[in-house]
Amino acid sequence: MTELKSIKPEIGFKFQANGKNYIIEDKLSIARHIEASKLELHLFEMSSSVIKSRLISAYNDLNGSNKDKTVKFADAATKIHNLVNNLEQNLNFKDLPILNYCALYINSEDEDRRTISKERIQEKVNDWQEAGFEISGFFLLVLSVLPHVKKDFVKYMEDISKISKTQIKKEPKSKQ
C-alpha cells in the first residue's frame, strides 16, 4: 500500500514531486497576481464582509429589525438558502481550483516567476498528483499561510466569533 504524502503549509517549505524540487513562496508577479485574483473570485466569491452582510440581513428579517420593521421568515430563509448554496458551490473542488491557486505560489527551482500559463499550472498539479500528495495540505496553505487570503480568513473567523458572543449575550436565560 502506498501512503499519501503531505506538504507542510508554510512559506519556504521544500518538497519533491515527479522528479522536480518545489518550494512554497509568498511573492507573486503581476501576471500571477492577475491569475490569483481570477481564482479568488472562483474560490472565495464571497468575502467575509459579504458573508457577514448577508447573515445580518437574514438576522434582521427574522427579528423584524429590517428597514420595513416586519418579520420576514421567507426572505430570511431565501437569503440563508442562497448563502449556503453559494458557499457549497465555492467549496466544491470539482476541478480543484485550490491546487491551481497554490500553483501560483509553489514553484520549481528553475521556473520563471514572472509568468504563468494554464499549461504550467496543470503540469504542476499533475506532478503533485503523480507524486501522491493529499489535498488537505494545499487547502491549509491557502487558508493559513498565504498573506492575502489569511487576512480575510482571520477577519471572517473574528466576525463569526463576535456574532456568536453577541447572540449568547442576547439569549434569555431559560426559566426552570
C-alpha positions as CSV (number, residue, x, y, z in Angstrom):
1,M,0.0,0.0,0.0
2,T,1.4,3.4,-1.0
3,E,0.8,6.2,1.6
4,L,-0.1,9.7,0.6
5,K,2.4,12.5,1.1
6,S,1.7,15.8,2.7
7,I,3.1,19.3,2.2
8,K,3.8,21.5,5.2
9,P,1.7,24.6,4.6
10,E,4.3,27.2,5.2
11,I,6.4,29.7,3.2
12,G,9.8,28.2,2.5
13,F,8.7,24.5,2.7
14,K,10.5,22.4,0.0
15,F,9.3,19.1,-1.4
16,Q,9.9,16.9,-4.4
17,A,7.3,15.8,-6.8
18,N,7.7,13.8,-10.0
19,G,11.5,14.5,-10.0
20,K,11.1,18.2,-9.5
21,N,12.1,20.3,-6.5
22,Y,9.3,22.6,-5.4
23,I,9.3,25.5,-2.9
24,I,6.4,27.4,-1.4
25,E,6.9,31.2,-1.9
26,D,5.0,34.2,-0.9
27,K,5.6,36.7,-3.7
28,L,3.7,37.0,-7.0
29,S,4.5,38.7,-10.2
30,I,1.9,40.9,-11.8
31,A,0.8,38.2,-14.2
32,R,0.5,35.7,-11.3
33,H,-1.4,38.2,-9.2
34,I,-3.9,38.7,-12.0
35,E,-4.4,34.9,-12.2
36,A,-4.7,34.8,-8.4
37,S,-7.5,37.4,-8.5
38,K,-9.4,35.4,-11.0
39,L,-9.1,32.2,-8.9
40,E,-10.0,34.1,-5.8
41,L,-13.3,35.1,-7.4
42,H,-14.0,31.5,-8.2
43,L,-12.8,30.1,-4.8
44,F,-13.8,32.9,-2.5
45,E,-16.6,34.6,-4.3
46,M,-17.8,36.0,-1.1
47,S,-15.5,37.9,1.2
48,S,-16.0,37.9,4.9
49,S,-17.8,41.3,4.7
50,V,-20.3,39.9,2.1
51,I,-21.0,36.8,4.2
52,K,-21.4,38.9,7.3
53,S,-23.7,41.4,5.5
54,R,-25.9,38.6,4.1
55,L,-26.2,36.9,7.5
56,I,-27.0,40.2,9.3
57,S,-29.7,40.9,6.7
58,A,-31.3,37.5,7.3
59,Y,-31.0,38.0,11.0
60,N,-32.7,41.4,10.7
61,D,-35.5,39.8,8.7
62,L,-36.0,37.2,11.4
63,N,-36.1,39.8,14.2
64,G,-38.1,42.4,12.4
65,S,-35.2,44.8,12.6
66,N,-35.1,45.3,8.9
67,K,-36.0,48.6,7.1
68,D,-39.7,47.5,7.0
69,K,-39.7,46.7,10.7
70,T,-41.5,43.4,10.0
71,V,-40.6,39.8,10.4
72,K,-39.9,38.2,7.0
73,F,-39.3,34.5,7.5
74,A,-39.5,33.6,3.8
75,D,-37.0,36.4,2.9
76,A,-34.6,35.3,5.6
77,A,-34.9,31.6,4.6
78,T,-34.2,32.5,1.0
79,K,-31.1,34.6,1.9
80,I,-29.7,31.8,4.1
81,H,-30.5,29.2,1.4
82,N,-28.7,31.2,-1.2
83,L,-25.7,31.8,1.0
84,V,-25.4,28.1,1.9
85,N,-25.7,27.1,-1.8
86,N,-23.1,29.7,-2.8
87,L,-20.7,28.6,-0.1
88,E,-21.2,25.0,-1.0
89,Q,-20.6,25.7,-4.7
90,N,-17.4,27.6,-4.0
91,L,-16.1,24.8,-1.7
92,N,-16.9,22.1,-4.3
93,F,-13.5,21.4,-5.7
94,K,-14.6,19.5,-8.8
95,D,-11.8,21.0,-10.9
96,L,-9.6,21.6,-7.9
97,P,-9.1,25.4,-8.2
98,I,-7.4,25.2,-4.8
99,L,-4.5,23.4,-6.5
100,N,-4.4,25.9,-9.3
101,Y,-4.2,28.7,-6.8
102,C,-1.4,27.0,-4.9
103,A,0.4,26.5,-8.2
104,L,0.9,30.3,-8.3
105,Y,2.9,30.2,-5.1
106,I,4.6,26.8,-5.3
107,N,7.4,26.9,-7.8
108,S,10.0,24.6,-9.2
109,E,13.7,25.7,-8.8
110,D,14.1,26.7,-12.5
111,E,10.7,28.2,-13.0
112,D,10.3,31.8,-14.3
113,R,8.3,33.5,-11.6
114,R,7.3,36.4,-13.8
115,T,4.9,34.4,-16.0
116,I,2.3,31.6,-15.6
117,S,0.2,29.7,-18.0
118,K,-2.7,27.2,-17.7
119,E,-0.4,24.6,-19.1
120,R,2.3,25.3,-16.5
121,I,-0.3,25.2,-13.7
122,Q,-1.7,21.9,-15.0
123,E,1.8,20.4,-15.2
124,K,2.4,21.3,-11.5
125,V,-0.9,19.8,-10.4
126,N,-0.1,16.6,-12.4
127,D,3.3,16.4,-10.7
128,W,1.7,16.6,-7.3
129,Q,-0.9,14.1,-8.2
130,E,1.7,11.7,-9.7
131,A,3.8,12.0,-6.5
132,G,0.8,11.1,-4.3
133,F,0.2,14.3,-2.4
134,E,-3.1,14.6,-0.4
135,I,-5.2,17.7,-0.8
136,S,-5.5,19.0,2.8
137,G,-2.0,20.5,2.9
138,F,-2.8,22.6,-0.1
139,F,-6.1,23.7,1.3
140,L,-4.4,24.6,4.6
141,L,-1.8,26.5,2.7
142,V,-4.4,28.8,1.1
143,L,-6.3,29.3,4.4
144,S,-3.4,29.7,6.8
145,V,-0.2,30.8,5.1
146,L,-0.7,33.0,2.1
147,P,-0.9,36.6,3.4
148,H,-3.8,37.9,1.3
149,V,-6.2,35.0,2.0
150,K,-5.0,34.6,5.6
151,K,-6.1,38.2,6.4
152,D,-9.6,37.6,5.0
153,F,-9.9,34.2,6.7
154,V,-8.8,35.6,10.1
155,K,-11.2,38.5,9.8
156,Y,-14.0,36.1,8.9
157,M,-13.3,34.0,11.9
158,E,-13.2,37.0,14.2
159,D,-16.6,38.3,12.8
160,I,-18.2,34.9,13.4
161,S,-16.8,34.9,16.9
162,K,-18.2,38.4,17.6
163,I,-21.6,37.4,16.2
164,S,-21.7,34.2,18.4
165,K,-20.7,36.2,21.5
166,T,-23.5,38.8,20.8
167,Q,-26.1,36.1,20.3
168,I,-25.1,34.4,23.6
169,K,-25.5,37.7,25.5
170,K,-28.9,38.4,23.9
171,E,-30.4,34.9,24.5
172,P,-32.7,35.0,27.5
173,K,-32.0,32.7,30.4
174,S,-34.4,29.7,30.5
175,K,-36.8,29.5,33.4
176,Q,-36.7,26.3,35.2
